[in-house]
Amino acid sequence: MKNDSKTSKKQQVKNYLLKRGSITSWEAIEKFCATRLSAIIFNLKKEKHLIETKRITFTDKFGVKSSFAKYILIKK
């Protein structure tokens, strides 16, 4: 997905959700240099977009349990 510097990070994330259906913070950083994905999702929710947060739990290479959020667009 092309990163257009004239498009806001919020719009880029919204377009990505509409096309792909979900996004993680790692994807947002890699694709849009967006480091505050939770704030972007908060603002999209305020605009009445239905977005579910799913916690993904994993064990890292050091054996430490951790988790991250996966944001899923709920289509009407």
KARA-V75502 format. One record per helix or strand of 2 or more residues. SS is the DSSP state (a for helix, b for strand). FROM is the first residue (numbers start at 0). TO is the last residue. Records with the same first field share a line. If there is no record, write none. Layout:
SS->FROM-TO / FROM-TO
This chain:
a->8-19 / 24-31 / 36-45
b->21-23 / 50-58 / 64-72
